Amino acid sequence: MKFGRLLSVVFVASIVATFTIGCDGGTPLADVYPASGRVLVDGKPVEGISVALLPEAGVAGRGGFGVTDASGAFSLTSVEGQEGVREGKYKVIFTKLALPDGSPIPEGASAADVGAENILPPAYGNPDMSTMYTTITAGTNPEMEFELDSKRKR
């Protein structure tokens, strides 16, 4: 496996591990607000894009995540497992795991076992490179809309 591909798989696995820690159905978080949106790649919806919200400094909680459906729509779930996320500013990262040829991961297969990699440009999946942000406010939030460019370099 190439180093870059291994790095992508390890990075995505670490995000998933971070999101699953503490999802024990414990005490509900106070002040979690519903949030949803849509992701388009080159103007078209893409199913299976993971959307992760990473809290900026001073934001309580550990962020949230969602996965796009066939229409590109997603709803956010807190890392703690509740619908919605806490109020604050978040960096947004996007990943789409697939086989190196772009085909989907076979059902029942592990992404790491089949050499899956993030097929979106690295700038979208790397927190140090991402320039996408969103702000969640108390109450009802407007639908987020993210337009990704499959040819983006940085």
C-alpha positions as CSV (number, residue, x, y, z in Angstrom):
1,M,0.0,0.0,0.0
2,K,1.4,3.4,-0.9
3,F,2.2,5.7,2.0
4,G,-0.3,8.4,1.0
5,R,-3.1,5.8,0.7
6,L,-2.1,4.3,4.1
7,L,-2.1,7.8,5.6
8,S,-5.6,8.5,4.3
9,V,-7.0,5.2,5.7
10,V,-5.3,5.8,9.1
11,F,-6.6,9.4,9.2
12,V,-10.2,8.4,8.4
13,A,-10.0,5.5,10.9
14,S,-8.8,7.9,13.6
15,I,-11.8,10.2,12.9
16,V,-14.2,7.3,13.1
17,A,-12.6,6.2,16.3
18,T,-12.9,9.7,17.8
19,F,-16.5,9.8,16.9
20,T,-17.3,6.4,18.4
21,I,-15.6,7.1,21.8
22,G,-18.3,8.0,24.3
23,C,-21.3,6.8,22.2
24,D,-22.6,4.9,25.1
25,G,-26.1,6.3,25.2
26,G,-25.3,8.1,28.4
27,T,-26.7,11.4,29.6
28,P,-27.9,13.5,26.7
29,L,-26.0,16.7,26.0
30,A,-27.6,20.0,26.8
31,D,-28.0,22.5,24.0
32,V,-27.6,20.3,20.9
33,Y,-29.2,21.8,17.8
34,P,-30.4,20.0,14.6
35,A,-28.3,20.7,11.6
36,S,-28.3,19.3,8.1
37,G,-27.2,20.1,4.6
38,R,-26.2,19.0,1.2
39,V,-22.9,18.3,-0.5
40,L,-22.3,18.5,-4.3
41,V,-19.2,17.5,-6.2
42,D,-18.8,19.4,-9.5
43,G,-22.5,20.4,-9.1
44,K,-23.8,16.9,-8.6
45,P,-24.9,15.0,-5.5
46,V,-22.7,12.1,-4.4
47,E,-23.7,9.4,-2.0
48,G,-21.4,8.2,0.8
49,I,-19.5,11.3,1.5
50,S,-18.6,11.5,5.2
51,V,-19.0,15.1,6.6
52,A,-17.2,15.8,9.8
53,L,-17.5,18.9,12.0
54,L,-14.4,19.6,14.1
55,P,-14.9,22.2,16.8
56,E,-12.9,25.3,16.8
57,A,-11.3,26.7,19.9
58,G,-13.8,27.4,22.7
59,V,-16.6,25.2,21.3
60,A,-18.0,22.7,23.8
61,G,-18.3,19.1,22.8
62,R,-16.4,17.0,20.3
63,G,-18.2,17.9,17.0
64,G,-20.4,15.9,14.8
65,F,-20.7,13.8,11.6
66,G,-23.0,12.7,8.9
67,V,-23.0,10.8,5.6
68,T,-24.6,11.9,2.4
69,D,-27.4,10.0,0.7
70,A,-28.1,9.7,-3.0
71,S,-29.3,13.3,-3.2
72,G,-26.2,14.6,-1.4
73,A,-28.2,15.4,1.8
74,F,-26.9,14.7,5.3
75,S,-28.1,15.2,8.9
76,L,-25.6,15.8,11.6
77,T,-25.2,13.6,14.7
78,S,-23.0,14.6,17.7
79,V,-20.0,12.5,18.5
80,E,-21.9,11.6,21.6
81,G,-24.6,10.1,19.4
82,Q,-27.4,12.7,19.6
83,E,-29.2,14.2,16.6
84,G,-27.6,17.6,16.1
85,V,-24.5,19.3,17.4
86,R,-23.6,22.0,19.9
87,E,-23.6,25.7,19.1
88,G,-20.3,27.1,17.7
89,K,-17.9,27.4,14.8
90,Y,-16.6,24.2,13.2
91,K,-14.1,23.3,10.5
92,V,-15.7,20.9,8.0
93,I,-13.9,18.0,6.4
94,F,-15.1,15.6,3.8
95,T,-14.0,12.1,2.8
96,K,-15.3,9.5,0.4
97,L,-13.6,6.1,0.7
98,A,-13.5,3.9,-2.4
99,L,-11.2,1.4,-4.1
100,P,-8.2,3.0,-5.8
101,D,-10.1,2.7,-9.2
102,G,-13.0,4.7,-7.7
103,S,-15.4,1.7,-7.4
104,P,-17.3,1.2,-4.1
105,I,-16.0,-0.9,-1.3
106,P,-17.6,-4.4,-1.5
107,E,-20.4,-5.0,0.9
108,G,-19.1,-6.6,4.1
109,A,-15.4,-5.7,3.4
110,S,-13.3,-3.5,5.6
111,A,-12.0,-0.3,3.9
112,A,-8.5,-1.0,5.2
113,D,-8.5,-4.6,4.0
114,V,-9.4,-3.7,0.4
115,G,-6.9,-0.8,0.2
116,A,-9.6,1.9,0.2
117,E,-8.6,5.5,-0.1
118,N,-10.2,8.9,0.1
119,I,-11.1,9.7,-3.5
120,L,-11.8,13.4,-2.8
121,P,-9.0,15.9,-3.2
122,P,-6.8,15.9,0.0
123,A,-7.6,19.5,0.7
124,Y,-11.1,18.4,1.7
125,G,-10.2,15.6,4.1
126,N,-7.2,17.2,5.9
127,P,-8.0,19.5,8.8
128,D,-4.8,21.4,8.2
129,M,-5.7,22.1,4.6
130,S,-9.5,22.5,4.7
131,T,-10.9,26.0,4.3
132,M,-14.5,25.0,4.9
133,Y,-16.3,26.2,8.0
134,T,-19.8,26.4,9.3
135,T,-21.4,27.9,12.4
136,I,-24.2,26.2,14.3
137,T,-26.5,28.5,16.2
138,A,-29.1,27.9,19.0
139,G,-32.5,26.9,17.6
140,T,-33.1,26.0,14.0
141,N,-30.2,26.2,11.5
142,P,-30.5,26.9,7.8
143,E,-29.5,24.0,5.5
144,M,-25.8,24.0,4.8
145,E,-24.6,23.8,1.2
146,F,-21.1,22.7,0.3
147,E,-19.8,22.6,-3.3
148,L,-16.7,20.5,-3.8
149,D,-14.4,20.6,-6.8
150,S,-13.0,17.2,-7.9
151,K,-10.0,18.9,-9.4
152,R,-9.1,21.1,-6.4
153,K,-5.4,21.0,-5.6
154,R,-5.2,23.0,-2.3
